[in-house]
Amino acid sequence: VAVIDGGIDTAHEDLKTILWTNSKEIAGNDIDDDKNGYADDVHGWNFLGGKDGRNVKEDSYEAARVYTALKAKYGDEVPDSATVKPADKAEVELYRKTKDKIVGDVNPAEIAFVKQLLPGFLRGDSAIAKDLGKSEYNCTDLLKYNPIDEDAKKLKIFLTQLCKANNSNEISNKEILNQLQADIRKGDAIKNSPEEYRKNIVKDDENDITDRYYGNKDIMTATPFHGTHCAGIIGEVRGNGKGNDGIADNVNIMMVRAVPDGDEHDKDIATAIRYAVENGAQVISMSFGKDFSPKKSWVDDAVKYAESKGVLLVHAAGNDAKNVDSSDNFPSPVYLDNGQKAKNWITVGASGDPKDGGITASFSNYGKNEVDVFAPGVDIYSTIPGSNYGRASGTSMACPVVAGTAALLLEYFPKLSAEQLKYILIKSAVAPDMDVNVPGTNRKVKMSELCVSGGIINAYEAIKLAATIKGDRK
């Protein structure tokens, strides 16, 4: 299973033995032994790295990148679509959407407040991290913590109030800090071109999809939390008495780093998919997404390539509590050139606890036609960096639940094709015996109104159904 994400802790006690290992590559010699174009890709590859060893940690948002480029072409005002050439109409509409997103969402007063808040946050964060002895912590860690430092006191109050408002003590300092910094970057995008974090480090030709042999071997780098958590859900070592048990017990995890703190670039995602397929992945887990995809055709071509090789793609539906039948959410399985949907693609929403917050996660995107199935995505316990364990919520967690179940099926029924896996996982989903909330609201509907399957992933039912099907994997 390839996990396209932000990195992985390769030394984690519950993951290091299940990492995919490129047997044709000799580790540490800086030579491309298997001649696949990537030197020392022992456990995967980092498409957000430079040949000098530097790595992209944070990046801008796609809306800002597109808005800036089209503003330079068309000026401050979006042209009337009736006055532009037919060939430019789609681009002008894209400019209109990105301008609405950038300018419409930004409250200057809020951005000013965040900028004023950030220095104190950073001082308090540094003090708390030193006192607790760890750089990443959550509100549970703060319960018995009595700070002396004034900035630490203020930050503890701020974080605990935020956790209380969101009914979760698992919200971490890193999550909040990332959001504050993202808000500032978004506000700055109105007046300034977004910083080209990636360009200054990776140094490929981003406008050339055939220029694909870039990056470096560092798949852990500075952002391993998310990918480590997702990988553990899929295949964390079972039965060793540590942490949790992964869903599949005979699985190798290939990390393909292509997702920064910010929006991923279409080229990196397309190239990451191709890398995973070419190096033997049978399932690809993709817990990321964005509102705009200016080079979607490149991603579509990679998805078609995966489809031709029988590789299943599993994608997180997103965490905006929106209907993706009518709202853009990328990457998307619908091909630009023909409007058809990829047959090897599953989109996953997040379910929760009916006794605590409801069957559908309040944050989950949904769609009767575009979301295929729901899977557990609230307070999921899994591996985190440093051979530690912790909880996280999101469709990012639901996605590897489905990817792990697909891997479980392939353990026992290796002849199942990607299309058959999708059929089984959707057909065997179990509908709840009650109406559920439309995410983000208190409105009750049948779950069949929120996804194609009308239910939640069920490994036991999937195994029973798979046993009745003759595999047609080529």
GUDRENDO-569591 format. One record per residue (C-alpha): z, y, x. Coordinates in steps of 0.05 Angstrom, whole numbers, padded with zeros to 5 digits, always signed. Each point is the difference from the previous one (the first is absolute). Layout:
REM residues N
ZYX ...
//
This chain:
REM residues 474
+00000+00000+00000 -00020+00067+00029 +00046+00058-00017 -00036+00067+00006 +00058+00049+00008 +00037+00046+00047 +00025-00051+00050 +00048-00058+00008 +00062-00017+00041 -00029-00056+00042 +00068-00018+00028 +00035-00009-00067 +00040-00064-00001 -00030-00021-00067 -00072+00019+00014 -00016-00013+00073 -00013-00074-00010 -00048+00011-00058 -00045+00053+00032 -00073-00018+00004 -00018-00014+00072 -00070+00008+00027 -00004-00063+00041 -00063+00024+00036 +00034+00062+00027 +00043+00001+00063 +00057+00048-00012 +00011+00058+00047 -00062-00003+00043 -00036+00058-00034 -00063-00043-00005 -00038-00016-00064 +00003-00075+00014 -00030-00022-00067 -00054+00055+00003 +00016+00024-00071 +00001+00073+00023 +00076+00007+00003 +00038-00013+00065 +00068-00033-00007 -00002-00006-00076 +00052-00055+00003 +00033+00010-00068 -00049+00050-00031 -00026+00069+00015 +00018+00074-00006 -00057+00044-00025 +00045+00061+00004 +00008-00002+00075 -00033+00031+00061 -00024-00035+00062 +00053+00040+00038 +00055-00035-00039 +00017+00057-00047 +00004-00014-00075 -00009+00038-00065 +00066+00003-00038 -00011+00053-00053 -00064+00025-00030 -00026+00049-00052 -00018-00015-00072 -00071-00017-00020 -00002+00054-00053 +00015+00052+00054 -00052-00028+00047 -00054+00000-00053 +00020+00067-00029 -00003+00033+00069 -00068-00029+00016 -00031+00020-00067 +00032+00068+00000 -00034+00014+00066 -00067-00021-00031 +00005+00034-00069 +00051+00056+00010 +00064+00015-00038 -00030-00009-00069 -00028-00066-00026 -00073+00011-00019 -00022-00009-00072 -00029-00070-00003 -00058+00026-00040 -00023+00042+00060 +00002-00053+00055 -00052-00051+00020 +00006-00068-00036 +00015-00033+00067 +00061+00046+00009 +00031-00008-00070 +00045-00058+00019 +00025+00038+00062 +00013+00063-00040 +00040-00040-00051 +00039-00030+00058 +00015+00070+00025 +00024+00020-00069 +00047-00060-00003 +00029+00010+00070 +00010+00074-00013 +00038-00015-00064 +00042-00051+00038 +00017+00045+00059 +00007+00068-00034 +00023-00025-00068 +00058-00043+00025 +00030+00049+00049 +00058+00046-00019 +00007+00052+00056 +00074+00011-00017 +00015-00075+00006 -00037-00005+00066 +00040+00060+00027 +00064-00034-00023 -00019-00066+00035 -00016+00037+00064 +00068+00034-00004 +00034-00066-00013 -00033-00041+00055 +00036+00026+00062 +00068-00013-00030 -00024-00069-00024 -00021-00017+00071 +00065+00023+00031 +00041-00039-00052 -00045-00061+00008 +00010-00001+00074 +00076+00004-00008 +00002-00055-00053 -00046-00046+00040 +00045+00009+00061 +00064-00014-00040 -00029-00061-00035 -00035-00027+00061 -00068-00007-00032 -00059+00046-00011 -00016-00025-00071 +00053-00003-00053 +00008+00005-00076 +00051+00022-00051 +00036-00067+00003 +00014+00015+00073 +00028+00068-00019 +00050-00026-00051 +00057-00009+00050 -00025+00051+00050 +00043+00063+00008 -00037+00050+00044 +00032+00054+00041 -00063+00038+00018 -00015+00054-00053 -00075-00015-00002 +00016-00074-00008 +00047+00016-00058 -00054+00041-00035 -00053-00054+00011 +00046-00055-00026 +00010+00040-00065 -00075+00013-00005 -00020-00073+00010 +00053-00030-00045 -00019+00048-00056 -00073-00019+00009 +00017-00074-00002 +00042+00009-00062 -00057+00038-00035 -00048-00057+00017 +00051-00055-00017 -00008-00033+00069 +00044-00001+00061 -00056-00030+00041 -00038+00065+00010 +00000+00012+00075 +00004+00062+00042 -00069-00016+00028 -00031-00002-00069 +00028+00068-00018 -00019+00030+00067 -00071-00026-00006 -00005+00030-00069 +00026+00068+00022 -00048+00002+00058 -00057-00023-00045 +00015+00057-00048 -00003+00050+00056 -00066-00028+00026 -00028+00004-00071 +00021+00072-00007 -00030+00018+00067 -00066-00031-00020 -00015+00059-00047 -00003+00050+00057 -00013-00043+00060 -00046-00058+00018 +00040-00064+00005 +00018-00020+00070 -00047-00053+00027 +00054-00048+00022 -00046-00060+00003 -00059+00033+00035 +00042+00025+00057 +00027-00069+00015 -00051-00053-00022 -00061+00037+00026 -00053-00042-00035 -00059+00028-00039 +00032+00002-00069 -00068+00015-00032 -00030-00065+00027 +00023-00063-00034 -00035-00042+00053 +00047+00029+00053 +00054-00051-00014 +00028-00023+00066 +00055+00051+00007 +00076+00000-00003 +00051-00039+00042 +00043-00062-00001 +00066+00033-00021 +00012-00026-00070 +00074+00019-00001 +00000+00072+00024 +00037+00054-00038 -00008-00020-00074 +00018-00074-00008 +00049+00004-00059 -00050-00007-00057 -00043-00055+00031 +00061-00039+00023 +00029+00001-00070 -00067-00022-00031 -00011-00055+00051 +00070-00029-00013 -00014-00006-00074 -00061-00042+00015 +00025-00046+00054 +00071+00013+00026 +00025-00065+00030 +00028-00045-00055 +00064-00039+00003 +00030+00029+00063 +00059+00034-00034 -00023+00069+00021 -00021+00057-00045 -00044-00026-00056 -00052-00054-00007 -00073+00020+00000 -00045-00026-00056 -00046-00043+00044 +00029-00047+00052 -00064-00017+00039 -00030+00067+00012 -00019+00045+00058 +00003+00075-00005 -00055+00041+00033 +00018+00074+00004 -00057+00050-00003 +00027+00070+00009 -00041+00051-00038 +00050+00037-00044 +00036+00062+00027 +00054+00043-00032 -00050+00037-00043 -00067-00022-00027 -00040-00054+00034 -00072+00013+00021 -00055-00038-00035 -00031-00021+00067 +00065-00031+00024 +00009-00040-00064 -00072-00024+00000 +00005-00020+00074 +00068-00032-00011 -00026-00044-00056 -00059-00022+00043 +00046-00015+00059 +00045-00043-00044 -00058-00039-00029 -00034-00011+00067 +00064-00026+00030 +00015-00052-00053 +00043+00032-00054 -00006-00034-00067 +00043+00050-00038 +00007+00075+00014 +00061+00038-00026 -00012+00075-00009 +00061+00042-00020 -00029+00070+00005 -00043+00048-00042 -00023+00071-00011 -00034+00045-00051 -00066+00013+00037 -00048-00043+00039 -00058+00040+00030 -00028-00060+00037 +00012-00052-00054 -00068-00031+00013 +00026-00022+00069 +00060-00034-00032 -00045-00031-00053 -00044-00031+00054 +00062-00030+00033 +00025-00027-00067 -00069-00032-00011 +00004-00030+00069 +00068-00030-00016 -00027-00026-00066 -00058-00034+00036 +00050-00035+00045 +00046-00022-00057 +00059+00045+00019 +00048+00023-00055 +00021+00073+00000 +00066+00019-00032 +00014+00074-00012 +00060+00040-00024 -00014+00039-00064 +00039+00062+00023 +00065+00034-00018 -00019+00060-00043 +00015-00030-00069 -00072+00015-00019 -00055-00037-00036 -00051-00019+00052 -00051-00017-00053 -00010+00075-00007 +00028+00027+00066 -00030-00007+00069 +00037-00048+00047 -00031-00023+00065 -00019-00048+00029 -00031-00026-00063 -00036-00066-00015 -00055+00034-00040 -00061+00007+00043 -00034+00069+00003 -00071-00027+00004 +00000-00044-00062 +00065+00011-00038 +00019-00074+00006 +00070-00024+00018 +00014-00041+00062 +00015-00072-00020 +00048-00010+00058 +00048+00058-00016 +00067+00001-00036 +00036+00065-00017 +00076-00007-00008 +00050+00041-00040 +00075-00004+00010 +00048-00035-00047 +00076+00008+00001 +00064-00027-00030 +00003+00000-00076 +00076+00009+00005 -00005+00059+00048 -00056+00049-00011 -00048-00042-00039 -00054-00053+00009 -00051+00051+00025 +00021+00043+00059 +00005+00072-00022 -00044+00023+00058 -00056-00052-00005 -00072+00017-00014 -00031-00041-00055 -00067-00012-00034 -00024-00048-00053 -00065-00009+00037 +00014+00019+00072 +00069-00031+00015 -00004-00076+00000 +00073-00023+00001 +00071+00024+00011 +00048-00028+00052 +00071+00015+00022 +00004+00067+00035 +00070+00029-00012 +00056-00007+00052 -00036-00055+00038 +00040-00027+00058 -00040-00014+00063 -00005+00010+00075 +00005+00069+00031 -00006+00020+00074 +00053-00020+00050 +00011-00071-00028 +00032+00033-00059 -00009-00008-00076 -00002+00049-00057 -00027+00018-00068 -00060+00040-00020 -00038+00014-00064 -00072+00013-00017 -00065-00033-00018 -00002-00006+00076 +00051-00056-00009 -00035-00031-00061 -00065-00006+00038 +00026-00048+00054 +00035-00041-00054 -00070-00016-00027 -00030-00007+00069 +00055-00048+00018 -00010-00040-00063 -00075-00005+00016 +00019-00027+00069 +00047-00050-00033 -00057-00025-00043 -00045-00007+00061 +00053-00042+00036 -00007-00055-00052 -00070+00013-00026 -00040+00025+00060 -00066-00009-00034 +00013+00054-00052 -00048+00059+00007 +00021+00073-00003 -00029+00005-00070 +00038-00062-00022 +00064+00027+00029 -00008+00064-00039 -00014-00040-00064 +00062-00043+00010 +00047+00057+00017 -00022+00040-00061 -00006-00058-00049 +00069-00029+00018 +00037+00066-00006 +00056-00003-00052 +00004+00052-00055 +00070+00026-00015 +00028-00018-00068 +00012+00073-00017 -00036+00067+00001 +00005+00039+00065 +00002+00073+00019 -00063+00036+00020 +00022+00020+00071 +00029+00069+00002 +00013+00002-00074 +00043-00032-00054 -00060-00020-00041 -00002-00074-00015 -00064-00042+00002 -00022-00071+00010 -00009-00014+00074 -00072-00018-00015 -00011+00075-00008 +00020+00012+00072 -00038-00053+00039 -00056-00052-00006 +00046-00061+00001 +00052+00030-00046 +00055-00030+00043 +00039-00009+00064 -00019-00045+00058 +00030-00070-00004 -00007-00046+00060 +00022-00063-00038 -00052+00010-00055 -00053+00017+00053 +00013-00065+00037 -00006-00040-00064 -00066+00033-00018 -00027-00007+00071 +00013-00075-00002 -00051-00006-00057 -00056+00037+00036 -00050-00028+00049 -00007+00048+00058 -00068+00028+00017 +00015+00036+00065 -00060-00006+00045 
//
